[in-house]
């Protein structure tokens, strides 16, 4: 008997420049800074130093995934 295929997971993960893995669904905001993106994951907001950095030169795939929202 064949079993139905499992639906593809809609959860996507993004790797930051310092090798931290982020759940895309938990992102609160993204700020573009030149060739880098600053990502806030905290529900009550972020301050300088509280964010995750994703730069095009180090994490090209993750950068492109988020940067498409700015185009």
mmCIF file of the N, C-alpha and C atoms, coordinates in Angstrom:
data_MODEL
# 
_entry.id   MODEL 
# 
loop_
_atom_site.group_PDB 
_atom_site.id 
_atom_site.type_symbol 
_atom_site.label_atom_id 
_atom_site.label_alt_id 
_atom_site.label_comp_id 
_atom_site.label_asym_id 
_atom_site.label_entity_id 
_atom_site.label_seq_id 
_atom_site.pdbx_PDB_ins_code 
_atom_site.Cartn_x 
_atom_site.Cartn_y 
_atom_site.Cartn_z 
_atom_site.occupancy 
_atom_site.B_iso_or_equiv 
_atom_site.pdbx_formal_charge 
_atom_site.auth_seq_id 
_atom_site.auth_comp_id 
_atom_site.auth_asym_id 
_atom_site.auth_atom_id 
_atom_site.pdbx_PDB_model_num 
ATOM 1   N N  . UNK A 1 1  ? 0.850  -1.177 0.000  1.00 0.00 ? 1  UNK A N  1 
ATOM 2   C CA . UNK A 1 1  ? 0.000  0.000  0.000  1.00 0.00 ? 1  UNK A CA 1 
ATOM 3   C C  . UNK A 1 1  ? 0.890  1.234  0.000  1.00 0.00 ? 1  UNK A C  1 
ATOM 4   N N  . UNK A 1 2  ? 0.603  2.185  -0.896 1.00 0.00 ? 2  UNK A N  1 
ATOM 5   C CA . UNK A 1 2  ? 1.388  3.410  -0.970 1.00 0.00 ? 2  UNK A CA 1 
ATOM 6   C C  . UNK A 1 2  ? 0.894  4.415  0.055  1.00 0.00 ? 2  UNK A C  1 
ATOM 7   N N  . UNK A 1 3  ? 1.833  5.132  0.647  1.00 0.00 ? 3  UNK A N  1 
ATOM 8   C CA . UNK A 1 3  ? 1.459  6.180  1.599  1.00 0.00 ? 3  UNK A CA 1 
ATOM 9   C C  . UNK A 1 3  ? 1.546  7.525  0.892  1.00 0.00 ? 3  UNK A C  1 
ATOM 10  N N  . UNK A 1 4  ? 0.675  8.436  1.224  1.00 0.00 ? 4  UNK A N  1 
ATOM 11  C CA . UNK A 1 4  ? 0.742  9.759  0.581  1.00 0.00 ? 4  UNK A CA 1 
ATOM 12  C C  . UNK A 1 4  ? 2.033  10.470 0.966  1.00 0.00 ? 4  UNK A C  1 
ATOM 13  N N  . UNK A 1 5  ? 2.535  11.242 0.039  1.00 0.00 ? 5  UNK A N  1 
ATOM 14  C CA . UNK A 1 5  ? 3.771  11.973 0.314  1.00 0.00 ? 5  UNK A CA 1 
ATOM 15  C C  . UNK A 1 5  ? 3.516  13.048 1.359  1.00 0.00 ? 5  UNK A C  1 
ATOM 16  N N  . UNK A 1 6  ? 4.523  13.262 2.177  1.00 0.00 ? 6  UNK A N  1 
ATOM 17  C CA . UNK A 1 6  ? 4.444  14.313 3.177  1.00 0.00 ? 6  UNK A CA 1 
ATOM 18  C C  . UNK A 1 6  ? 4.510  15.665 2.476  1.00 0.00 ? 6  UNK A C  1 
ATOM 19  N N  . UNK A 1 7  ? 3.718  16.644 2.910  1.00 0.00 ? 7  UNK A N  1 
ATOM 20  C CA . UNK A 1 7  ? 3.826  17.976 2.303  1.00 0.00 ? 7  UNK A CA 1 
ATOM 21  C C  . UNK A 1 7  ? 5.192  18.579 2.618  1.00 0.00 ? 7  UNK A C  1 
ATOM 22  N N  . UNK A 1 8  ? 5.693  19.355 1.681  1.00 0.00 ? 8  UNK A N  1 
ATOM 23  C CA . UNK A 1 8  ? 6.992  19.979 1.894  1.00 0.00 ? 8  UNK A CA 1 
ATOM 24  C C  . UNK A 1 8  ? 6.898  20.942 3.071  1.00 0.00 ? 8  UNK A C  1 
ATOM 25  N N  . UNK A 1 9  ? 7.951  20.967 3.858  1.00 0.00 ? 9  UNK A N  1 
ATOM 26  C CA . UNK A 1 9  ? 8.002  21.872 4.997  1.00 0.00 ? 9  UNK A CA 1 
ATOM 27  C C  . UNK A 1 9  ? 8.046  23.311 4.505  1.00 0.00 ? 9  UNK A C  1 
ATOM 28  N N  . UNK A 1 10 ? 7.253  24.155 5.109  1.00 0.00 ? 10 UNK A N  1 
ATOM 29  C CA . UNK A 1 10 ? 7.246  25.557 4.730  1.00 0.00 ? 10 UNK A CA 1 
ATOM 30  C C  . UNK A 1 10 ? 8.211  26.363 5.572  1.00 0.00 ? 10 UNK A C  1 
ATOM 31  N N  . UNK A 1 11 ? 8.826  25.735 6.541  1.00 0.00 ? 11 UNK A N  1 
ATOM 32  C CA . UNK A 1 11 ? 9.798  26.426 7.382  1.00 0.00 ? 11 UNK A CA 1 
ATOM 33  C C  . UNK A 1 11 ? 11.127 26.485 6.639  1.00 0.00 ? 11 UNK A C  1 
ATOM 34  N N  . UNK A 1 12 ? 11.643 27.701 6.490  1.00 0.00 ? 12 UNK A N  1 
ATOM 35  C CA . UNK A 1 12 ? 12.940 27.867 5.839  1.00 0.00 ? 12 UNK A CA 1 
ATOM 36  C C  . UNK A 1 12 ? 13.900 28.472 6.849  1.00 0.00 ? 12 UNK A C  1 
ATOM 37  N N  . UNK A 1 13 ? 15.145 28.058 6.737  1.00 0.00 ? 13 UNK A N  1 
ATOM 38  C CA . UNK A 1 13 ? 16.177 28.532 7.642  1.00 0.00 ? 13 UNK A CA 1 
ATOM 39  C C  . UNK A 1 13 ? 17.210 29.330 6.862  1.00 0.00 ? 13 UNK A C  1 
ATOM 40  N N  . UNK A 1 14 ? 17.788 30.319 7.534  1.00 0.00 ? 14 UNK A N  1 
ATOM 41  C CA . UNK A 1 14 ? 18.772 31.201 6.932  1.00 0.00 ? 14 UNK A CA 1 
ATOM 42  C C  . UNK A 1 14 ? 20.031 31.163 7.786  1.00 0.00 ? 14 UNK A C  1 
ATOM 43  N N  . UNK A 1 15 ? 21.176 31.025 7.128  1.00 0.00 ? 15 UNK A N  1 
ATOM 44  C CA . UNK A 1 15 ? 22.453 30.998 7.830  1.00 0.00 ? 15 UNK A CA 1 
ATOM 45  C C  . UNK A 1 15 ? 23.059 32.399 7.832  1.00 0.00 ? 15 UNK A C  1 
ATOM 46  N N  . UNK A 1 16 ? 23.450 32.882 9.002  1.00 0.00 ? 16 UNK A N  1 
ATOM 47  C CA . UNK A 1 16 ? 24.047 34.209 9.122  1.00 0.00 ? 16 UNK A CA 1 
ATOM 48  C C  . UNK A 1 16 ? 25.560 34.136 8.928  1.00 0.00 ? 16 UNK A C  1 
ATOM 49  N N  . UNK A 1 17 ? 26.205 35.299 8.937  1.00 0.00 ? 17 UNK A N  1 
ATOM 50  C CA . UNK A 1 17 ? 27.643 35.370 8.735  1.00 0.00 ? 17 UNK A CA 1 
ATOM 51  C C  . UNK A 1 17 ? 28.435 34.681 9.848  1.00 0.00 ? 17 UNK A C  1 
ATOM 52  N N  . UNK A 1 18 ? 27.879 34.654 11.061 1.00 0.00 ? 18 UNK A N  1 
ATOM 53  C CA . UNK A 1 18 ? 28.599 33.998 12.168 1.00 0.00 ? 18 UNK A CA 1 
ATOM 54  C C  . UNK A 1 18 ? 28.099 32.572 12.409 1.00 0.00 ? 18 UNK A C  1 
ATOM 55  N N  . UNK A 1 19 ? 27.546 31.946 11.353 1.00 0.00 ? 19 UNK A N  1 
ATOM 56  C CA . UNK A 1 19 ? 27.087 30.552 11.364 1.00 0.00 ? 19 UNK A CA 1 
ATOM 57  C C  . UNK A 1 19 ? 25.930 30.277 12.318 1.00 0.00 ? 19 UNK A C  1 
ATOM 58  N N  . UNK A 1 20 ? 25.125 31.267 12.580 1.00 0.00 ? 20 UNK A N  1 
ATOM 59  C CA . UNK A 1 20 ? 23.899 31.087 13.345 1.00 0.00 ? 20 UNK A CA 1 
ATOM 60  C C  . UNK A 1 20 ? 22.787 30.755 12.355 1.00 0.00 ? 20 UNK A C  1 
ATOM 61  N N  . UNK A 1 21 ? 21.902 29.841 12.715 1.00 0.00 ? 21 UNK A N  1 
ATOM 62  C CA . UNK A 1 21 ? 20.785 29.455 11.857 1.00 0.00 ? 21 UNK A CA 1 
ATOM 63  C C  . UNK A 1 21 ? 19.519 30.127 12.382 1.00 0.00 ? 21 UNK A C  1 
ATOM 64  N N  . UNK A 1 22 ? 18.814 30.840 11.490 1.00 0.00 ? 22 UNK A N  1 
ATOM 65  C CA . UNK A 1 22 ? 17.602 31.553 11.867 1.00 0.00 ? 22 UNK A CA 1 
ATOM 66  C C  . UNK A 1 22 ? 16.393 30.943 11.172 1.00 0.00 ? 22 UNK A C  1 
ATOM 67  N N  . UNK A 1 23 ? 15.287 30.853 11.899 1.00 0.00 ? 23 UNK A N  1 
ATOM 68  C CA . UNK A 1 23 ? 14.015 30.432 11.313 1.00 0.00 ? 23 UNK A CA 1 
ATOM 69  C C  . UNK A 1 23 ? 13.409 31.655 10.644 1.00 0.00 ? 23 UNK A C  1 
ATOM 70  N N  . UNK A 1 24 ? 13.190 31.582 9.331  1.00 0.00 ? 24 UNK A N  1 
ATOM 71  C CA . UNK A 1 24 ? 12.699 32.727 8.578  1.00 0.00 ? 24 UNK A CA 1 
ATOM 72  C C  . UNK A 1 24 ? 11.362 33.245 9.119  1.00 0.00 ? 24 UNK A C  1 
ATOM 73  N N  . UNK A 1 25 ? 10.540 32.390 9.675  1.00 0.00 ? 25 UNK A N  1 
ATOM 74  C CA . UNK A 1 25 ? 9.233  32.795 10.181 1.00 0.00 ? 25 UNK A CA 1 
ATOM 75  C C  . UNK A 1 25 ? 9.324  33.646 11.449 1.00 0.00 ? 25 UNK A C  1 
ATOM 76  N N  . UNK A 1 26 ? 10.477 33.658 12.115 1.00 0.00 ? 26 UNK A N  1 
ATOM 77  C CA . UNK A 1 26 ? 10.637 34.401 13.363 1.00 0.00 ? 26 UNK A CA 1 
ATOM 78  C C  . UNK A 1 26 ? 11.266 35.777 13.172 1.00 0.00 ? 26 UNK A C  1 
ATOM 79  N N  . UNK A 1 27 ? 11.541 36.157 11.943 1.00 0.00 ? 27 UNK A N  1 
ATOM 80  C CA . UNK A 1 27 ? 12.150 37.460 11.679 1.00 0.00 ? 27 UNK A CA 1 
ATOM 81  C C  . UNK A 1 27 ? 11.124 38.559 11.928 1.00 0.00 ? 27 UNK A C  1 
ATOM 82  N N  . UNK A 1 28 ? 11.511 39.558 12.722 1.00 0.00 ? 28 UNK A N  1 
ATOM 83  C CA . UNK A 1 28 ? 10.629 40.685 13.028 1.00 0.00 ? 28 UNK A CA 1 
ATOM 84  C C  . UNK A 1 28 ? 10.825 41.816 12.041 1.00 0.00 ? 28 UNK A C  1 
ATOM 85  N N  . UNK A 1 29 ? 12.083 42.148 11.725 1.00 0.00 ? 29 UNK A N  1 
ATOM 86  C CA . UNK A 1 29 ? 12.369 43.156 10.706 1.00 0.00 ? 29 UNK A CA 1 
ATOM 87  C C  . UNK A 1 29 ? 13.758 42.961 10.133 1.00 0.00 ? 29 UNK A C  1 
ATOM 88  N N  . UNK A 1 30 ? 13.966 43.542 8.928  1.00 0.00 ? 30 UNK A N  1 
ATOM 89  C CA . UNK A 1 30 ? 15.251 43.476 8.238  1.00 0.00 ? 30 UNK A CA 1 
ATOM 90  C C  . UNK A 1 30 ? 15.583 44.888 7.764  1.00 0.00 ? 30 UNK A C  1 
ATOM 91  N N  . UNK A 1 31 ? 16.806 45.321 8.030  1.00 0.00 ? 31 UNK A N  1 
ATOM 92  C CA . UNK A 1 31 ? 17.259 46.634 7.578  1.00 0.00 ? 31 UNK A CA 1 
ATOM 93  C C  . UNK A 1 31 ? 18.444 46.438 6.640  1.00 0.00 ? 31 UNK A C  1 
ATOM 94  N N  . UNK A 1 32 ? 18.383 47.092 5.504  1.00 0.00 ? 32 UNK A N  1 
ATOM 95  C CA . UNK A 1 32 ? 19.451 46.973 4.512  1.00 0.00 ? 32 UNK A CA 1 
ATOM 96  C C  . UNK A 1 32 ? 20.521 48.020 4.794  1.00 0.00 ? 32 UNK A C  1 
ATOM 97  N N  . UNK A 1 33 ? 21.785 47.575 4.838  1.00 0.00 ? 33 UNK A N  1 
ATOM 98  C CA . UNK A 1 33 ? 22.926 48.459 5.051  1.00 0.00 ? 33 UNK A CA 1 
ATOM 99  C C  . UNK A 1 33 ? 23.992 48.105 4.032  1.00 0.00 ? 33 UNK A C  1 
ATOM 100 N N  . UNK A 1 34 ? 24.021 48.871 2.943  1.00 0.00 ? 34 UNK A N  1 
ATOM 101 C CA . UNK A 1 34 ? 24.947 48.631 1.835  1.00 0.00 ? 34 UNK A CA 1 
ATOM 102 C C  . UNK A 1 34 ? 24.790 47.207 1.318  1.00 0.00 ? 34 UNK A C  1 
ATOM 103 N N  . UNK A 1 35 ? 25.815 46.394 1.399  1.00 0.00 ? 35 UNK A N  1 
ATOM 104 C CA . UNK A 1 35 ? 25.771 45.008 0.910  1.00 0.00 ? 35 UNK A CA 1 
ATOM 105 C C  . UNK A 1 35 ? 25.513 44.014 2.045  1.00 0.00 ? 35 UNK A C  1 
ATOM 106 N N  . UNK A 1 36 ? 24.947 44.490 3.140  1.00 0.00 ? 36 UNK A N  1 
ATOM 107 C CA . UNK A 1 36 ? 24.624 43.623 4.277  1.00 0.00 ? 36 UNK A CA 1 
ATOM 108 C C  . UNK A 1 36 ? 23.176 43.865 4.713  1.00 0.00 ? 36 UNK A C  1 
ATOM 109 N N  . UNK A 1 37 ? 22.614 42.869 5.379  1.00 0.00 ? 37 UNK A N  1 
ATOM 110 C CA . UNK A 1 37 ? 21.277 42.974 5.943  1.00 0.00 ? 37 UNK A CA 1 
ATOM 111 C C  . UNK A 1 37 ? 21.371 42.769 7.448  1.00 0.00 ? 37 UNK A C  1 
ATOM 112 N N  . UNK A 1 38 ? 20.678 43.594 8.185  1.00 0.00 ? 38 UNK A N  1 
ATOM 113 C CA . UNK A 1 38 ? 20.623 43.494 9.640  1.00 0.00 ? 38 UNK A CA 1 
ATOM 114 C C  . UNK A 1 38 ? 19.261 42.892 9.978  1.00 0.00 ? 38 UNK A C  1 
ATOM 115 N N  . UNK A 1 39 ? 19.250 41.781 10.701 1.00 0.00 ? 39 UNK A N  1 
ATOM 116 C CA . UNK A 1 39 ? 18.012 41.027 10.952 1.00 0.00 ? 39 UNK A CA 1 
ATOM 117 C C  . UNK A 1 39 ? 17.703 41.006 12.449 1.00 0.00 ? 39 UNK A C  1 
ATOM 118 N N  . UNK A 1 40 ? 16.486 41.406 12.798 1.00 0.00 ? 40 UNK A N  1 
ATOM 119 C CA . UNK A 1 40 ? 16.028 41.370 14.192 1.00 0.00 ? 40 UNK A CA 1 
ATOM 120 C C  . UNK A 1 40 ? 15.116 40.159 14.382 1.00 0.00 ? 40 UNK A C  1 
ATOM 121 N N  . UNK A 1 41 ? 15.372 39.406 15.437 1.00 0.00 ? 41 UNK A N  1 
ATOM 122 C CA . UNK A 1 41 ? 14.566 38.218 15.740 1.00 0.00 ? 41 UNK A CA 1 
ATOM 123 C C  . UNK A 1 41 ? 13.768 38.369 17.041 1.00 0.00 ? 41 UNK A C  1 
ATOM 124 N N  . UNK A 1 42 ? 14.013 39.433 17.803 1.00 0.00 ? 42 UNK A N  1 
ATOM 125 C CA . UNK A 1 42 ? 13.376 39.589 19.108 1.00 0.00 ? 42 UNK A CA 1 
ATOM 126 C C  . UNK A 1 42 ? 11.979 40.180 18.977 1.00 0.00 ? 42 UNK A C  1 
ATOM 127 N N  . UNK A 1 43 ? 11.032 39.623 19.689 1.00 0.00 ? 43 UNK A N  1 
ATOM 128 C CA . UNK A 1 43 ? 9.654  40.073 19.632 1.00 0.00 ? 43 UNK A CA 1 
ATOM 129 C C  . UNK A 1 43 ? 9.443  41.481 20.141 1.00 0.00 ? 43 UNK A C  1 
ATOM 130 N N  . UNK A 1 44 ? 10.294 41.920 21.057 1.00 0.00 ? 44 UNK A N  1 
ATOM 131 C CA . UNK A 1 44 ? 10.143 43.264 21.619 1.00 0.00 ? 44 UNK A CA 1 
ATOM 132 C C  . UNK A 1 44 ? 11.110 44.272 20.988 1.00 0.00 ? 44 UNK A C  1 
ATOM 133 N N  . UNK A 1 45 ? 11.707 43.921 19.863 1.00 0.00 ? 45 UNK A N  1 
ATOM 134 C CA . UNK A 1 45 ? 12.584 44.840 19.144 1.00 0.00 ? 45 UNK A CA 1 
ATOM 135 C C  . UNK A 1 45 ? 14.055 44.582 19.427 1.00 0.00 ? 45 UNK A C  1 
ATOM 136 N N  . UNK A 1 46 ? 14.898 45.230 18.648 1.00 0.00 ? 46 UNK A N  1 
ATOM 137 C CA . UNK A 1 46 ? 16.343 45.049 18.763 1.00 0.00 ? 46 UNK A CA 1 
ATOM 138 C C  . UNK A 1 46 ? 17.042 46.397 18.858 1.00 0.00 ? 46 UNK A C  1 
ATOM 139 N N  . UNK A 1 47 ? 18.192 46.390 19.466 1.00 0.00 ? 47 UNK A N  1 
ATOM 140 C CA . UNK A 1 47 ? 19.058 47.557 19.556 1.00 0.00 ? 47 UNK A CA 1 
ATOM 141 C C  . UNK A 1 47 ? 20.353 47.243 18.830 1.00 0.00 ? 47 UNK A C  1 
ATOM 142 N N  . UNK A 1 48 ? 21.239 48.205 18.745 1.00 0.00 ? 48 UNK A N  1 
ATOM 143 C CA . UNK A 1 48 ? 22.543 47.992 18.116 1.00 0.00 ? 48 UNK A CA 1 
ATOM 144 C C  . UNK A 1 48 ? 23.248 46.837 18.827 1.00 0.00 ? 48 UNK A C  1 
ATOM 145 N N  . UNK A 1 49 ? 23.712 45.869 18.070 1.00 0.00 ? 49 UNK A N  1 
ATOM 146 C CA . UNK A 1 49 ? 24.387 44.712 18.647 1.00 0.00 ? 49 UNK A CA 1 
ATOM 147 C C  . UNK A 1 49 ? 23.473 43.531 18.929 1.00 0.00 ? 49 UNK A C  1 
ATOM 148 N N  . UNK A 1 50 ? 22.157 43.754 18.919 1.00 0.00 ? 50 UNK A N  1 
ATOM 149 C CA . UNK A 1 50 ? 21.190 42.672 19.172 1.00 0.00 ? 50 UNK A CA 1 
ATOM 150 C C  . UNK A 1 50 ? 20.777 41.953 17.893 1.00 0.00 ? 50 UNK A C  1 
ATOM 151 N N  . UNK A 1 51 ? 21.232 42.428 16.756 1.00 0.00 ? 51 UNK A N  1 
ATOM 152 C CA . UNK A 1 51 ? 20.770 41.897 15.475 1.00 0.00 ? 51 UNK A CA 1 
ATOM 153 C C  . UNK A 1 51 ? 21.751 40.881 14.902 1.00 0.00 ? 51 UNK A C  1 
ATOM 154 N N  . UNK A 1 52 ? 21.293 40.170 13.897 1.00 0.00 ? 52 UNK A N  1 
ATOM 155 C CA . UNK A 1 52 ? 22.130 39.229 13.151 1.00 0.00 ? 52 UNK A CA 1 
ATOM 156 C C  . UNK A 1 52 ? 22.482 39.889 11.822 1.00 0.00 ? 52 UNK A C  1 
ATOM 157 N N  . UNK A 1 53 ? 23.703 39.679 11.360 1.00 0.00 ? 53 UNK A N  1 
ATOM 158 C CA . UNK A 1 53 ? 24.176 40.296 10.126 1.00 0.00 ? 53 UNK A CA 1 
ATOM 159 C C  . UNK A 1 53 ? 24.318 39.231 9.036  1.00 0.00 ? 53 UNK A C  1 
ATOM 160 N N  . UNK A 1 54 ? 23.811 39.567 7.854  1.00 0.00 ? 54 UNK A N  1 
ATOM 161 C CA . UNK A 1 54 ? 23.952 38.697 6.681  1.00 0.00 ? 54 UNK A CA 1 
ATOM 162 C C  . UNK A 1 54 ? 24.499 39.567 5.551  1.00 0.00 ? 54 UNK A C  1 
ATOM 163 N N  . UNK A 1 55 ? 25.745 39.306 5.161  1.00 0.00 ? 55 UNK A N  1 
ATOM 164 C CA . UNK A 1 55 ? 26.390 40.084 4.100  1.00 0.00 ? 55 UNK A CA 1 
ATOM 165 C C  . UNK A 1 55 ? 26.474 39.268 2.820  1.00 0.00 ? 55 UNK A C  1 
ATOM 166 N N  . UNK A 1 56 ? 26.341 39.978 1.710  1.00 0.00 ? 56 UNK A N  1 
ATOM 167 C CA . UNK A 1 56 ? 26.370 39.342 0.405  1.00 0.00 ? 56 UNK A CA 1 
ATOM 168 C C  . UNK A 1 56 ? 27.681 38.596 0.167  1.00 0.00 ? 56 UNK A C  1 
ATOM 169 N N  . UNK A 1 57 ? 28.786 39.151 0.628  1.00 0.00 ? 57 UNK A N  1 
ATOM 170 C CA . UNK A 1 57 ? 30.098 38.552 0.380  1.00 0.00 ? 57 UNK A CA 1 
ATOM 171 C C  . UNK A 1 57 ? 30.322 37.255 1.154  1.00 0.00 ? 57 UNK A C  1 
ATOM 172 N N  . UNK A 1 58 ? 29.623 37.070 2.294  1.00 0.00 ? 58 UNK A N  1 
ATOM 173 C CA . UNK A 1 58 ? 29.854 35.885 3.120  1.00 0.00 ? 58 UNK A CA 1 
ATOM 174 C C  . UNK A 1 58 ? 28.719 34.861 3.051  1.00 0.00 ? 58 UNK A C  1 
ATOM 175 N N  . UNK A 1 59 ? 27.505 35.332 2.892  1.00 0.00 ? 59 UNK A N  1 
ATOM 176 C CA . UNK A 1 59 ? 26.329 34.440 2.882  1.00 0.00 ? 59 UNK A CA 1 
ATOM 177 C C  . UNK A 1 59 ? 25.439 34.815 1.699  1.00 0.00 ? 59 UNK A C  1 
ATOM 178 N N  . UNK A 1 60 ? 25.937 34.604 0.509  1.00 0.00 ? 60 UNK A N  1 
ATOM 179 C CA . UNK A 1 60 ? 25.265 35.059 -0.704 1.00 0.00 ? 60 UNK A CA 1 
ATOM 180 C C  . UNK A 1 60 ? 23.842 34.510 -0.848 1.00 0.00 ? 60 UNK A C  1 
ATOM 181 N N  . UNK A 1 61 ? 23.634 33.238 -0.586 1.00 0.00 ? 61 UNK A N  1 
ATOM 182 C CA . UNK A 1 61 ? 22.311 32.636 -0.747 1.00 0.00 ? 61 UNK A CA 1 
ATOM 183 C C  . UNK A 1 61 ? 21.303 33.249 0.227  1.00 0.00 ? 61 UNK A C  1 
ATOM 184 N N  . UNK A 1 62 ? 21.668 33.346 1.490  1.00 0.00 ? 62 UNK A N  1 
ATOM 185 C CA . UNK A 1 62 ? 20.778 33.932 2.498  1.00 0.00 ? 62 UNK A CA 1 
ATOM 186 C C  . UNK A 1 62 ? 20.517 35.403 2.205  1.00 0.00 ? 62 UNK A C  1 
ATOM 187 N N  . UNK A 1 63 ? 21.569 36.115 1.801  1.00 0.00 ? 63 UNK A N  1 
ATOM 188 C CA . UNK A 1 63 ? 21.419 37.532 1.461  1.00 0.00 ? 63 UNK A CA 1 
ATOM 189 C C  . UNK A 1 63 ? 20.415 37.697 0.325  1.00 0.00 ? 63 UNK A C  1 
ATOM 190 N N  . UNK A 1 64 ? 20.561 36.926 -0.736 1.00 0.00 ? 64 UNK A N  1 
ATOM 191 C CA . UNK A 1 64 ? 19.660 37.032 -1.886 1.00 0.00 ? 64 UNK A CA 1 
ATOM 192 C C  . UNK A 1 64 ? 18.226 36.673 -1.520 1.00 0.00 ? 64 UNK A C  1 
ATOM 193 N N  . UNK A 1 65 ? 18.043 35.699 -0.624 1.00 0.00 ? 65 UNK A N  1 
ATOM 194 C CA . UNK A 1 65 ? 16.714 35.275 -0.202 1.00 0.00 ? 65 UNK A CA 1 
ATOM 195 C C  . UNK A 1 65 ? 15.967 36.426 0.469  1.00 0.00 ? 65 UNK A C  1 
ATOM 196 N N  . UNK A 1 66 ? 16.663 37.181 1.318  1.00 0.00 ? 66 UNK A N  1 
ATOM 197 C CA . UNK A 1 66 ? 16.013 38.285 2.018  1.00 0.00 ? 66 UNK A CA 1 
ATOM 198 C C  . UNK A 1 66 ? 16.023 39.571 1.201  1.00 0.00 ? 66 UNK A C  1 
ATOM 199 N N  . UNK A 1 67 ? 17.061 39.786 0.427  1.00 0.00 ? 67 UNK A N  1 
ATOM 200 C CA . UNK A 1 67 ? 17.201 41.022 -0.328 1.00 0.00 ? 67 UNK A CA 1 
ATOM 201 C C  . UNK A 1 67 ? 16.132 41.172 -1.408 1.00 0.00 ? 67 UNK A C  1 
ATOM 202 N N  . UNK A 1 68 ? 15.571 40.057 -1.876 1.00 0.00 ? 68 UNK A N  1 
ATOM 203 C CA . UNK A 1 68 ? 14.536 40.130 -2.927 1.00 0.00 ? 68 UNK A CA 1 
ATOM 204 C C  . UNK A 1 68 ? 13.341 40.961 -2.477 1.00 0.00 ? 68 UNK A C  1 
ATOM 205 N N  . UNK A 1 69 ? 13.137 41.090 -1.178 1.00 0.00 ? 69 UNK A N  1 
ATOM 206 C CA . UNK A 1 69 ? 12.020 41.878 -0.660 1.00 0.00 ? 69 UNK A CA 1 
ATOM 207 C C  . UNK A 1 69 ? 12.267 43.382 -0.793 1.00 0.00 ? 69 UNK A C  1 
ATOM 208 N N  . UNK A 1 70 ? 13.510 43.775 -1.031 1.00 0.00 ? 70 UNK A N  1 
ATOM 209 C CA . UNK A 1 70 ? 13.855 45.177 -1.191 1.00 0.00 ? 70 UNK A CA 1 
ATOM 210 C C  . UNK A 1 70 ? 13.820 45.622 -2.641 1.00 0.00 ? 70 UNK A C  1 
ATOM 211 N N  . UNK A 1 71 ? 13.676 44.698 -3.564 1.00 0.00 ? 71 UNK A N  1 
ATOM 212 C CA . UNK A 1 71 ? 13.705 45.033 -4.998 1.00 0.00 ? 71 UNK A CA 1 
ATOM 213 C C  . UNK A 1 71 ? 12.343 45.420 -5.511 1.00 0.00 ? 71 UNK A C  1 
# 
